[in-house]
Amino acid sequence: MATVAEQLLQNSVLELVAVVFAIAYLVLAVKENSLCWCAAGISTLIFLFIFWDVKLYMESGLQIYYLGMAFYGWYQWRGAQGEATNLPISRWSAAQHVKALALTAVLTFASGSLLNSGTDANFPYLDSFTTWASVVTTFMVAHKILENWIYWLVIDCVSIYLYIDRELFFTSLLFAIYIVIIFYGWFAWNKSYRERESEAVL
């Protein structure tokens, strides 16, 4: 196994650039700043090639979805004319969460089975889980669903394990930072949600 120092010297400069933009994305998302989607697009393009290189094929494919969602998220948060729409934070019902989790489980099993039997993919089921769960959760972010932060917490914990095994040390560090920001994001969005709810009552 390559040492941390060897990994940093080999190909981690590109990974570091992706990490910087990924952190910028999440910080801006916490602040409900639509520029987060621009940072997401840049980070996504870089990670697409990185994940393919280490045979995390589902993660690589996920980046294509992320790229599309960067455009969709920008549209949702700013509107067709590029003006801020002030999309309100909302919550999903228990039924919506059950559907989301059930869909994630079915897709994880299906793609995990295909990857396990037909490719040289590493951790096909975990790779599939983080991919499909991220698909659902990114959709939640685009629509400013409060509970997205809880979903990301689970996804990022699993992702750290995957990236350490693939010796993507900067990316592992990124997701560790994500976990810290997730808690800040939850409290910031929850505060905004409660304030809006209080205003609606008055």
Stockholm file with secondary structure:
# STOCKHOLM 1.0

chainA/1-202         MATVAEQLLQNSVLELVAVVFAIAYLVLAVKENSLCWCAAGISTLIFLFIFWDVKLYMESGLQIYYLGMAFYGWYQWRGAQGEATNLPISRWSAAQHVKALALTAVLTFASGSLLNSGTDANFPYLDSFTTWASVVTTFMVAHKILENWIYWLVIDCVSIYLYIDRELFFTSLLFAIYIVIIFYGWFAWNKSYRERESEAVL
#=GR chainA/1-202 SS CCCHHHHHHHTHHHHHHHHHHHHHHHHHHHTTCTTHHHHHHHHHHHHHHHHHHTTCHHHHHHHHHHHHHHHHHHHHHHTTTTCCCCCCCBCCCHHHHHHHHHHHHHHHHHHHHHHHHHSCCSSHHHHHHHHHHHHHHHHHHHTTBTTHHHHHHHHHHHHHHHHHHTTCHHHHHHHHHHHHHHHHHHHHHHHHHHHHHHHHHC
#=GC SS_cons         CCCHHHHHHHTHHHHHHHHHHHHHHHHHHHTTCTTHHHHHHHHHHHHHHHHHHTTCHHHHHHHHHHHHHHHHHHHHHHTTTTCCCCCCCBCCCHHHHHHHHHHHHHHHHHHHHHHHHHSCCSSHHHHHHHHHHHHHHHHHHHTTBTTHHHHHHHHHHHHHHHHHHTTCHHHHHHHHHHHHHHHHHHHHHHHHHHHHHHHHHC
//
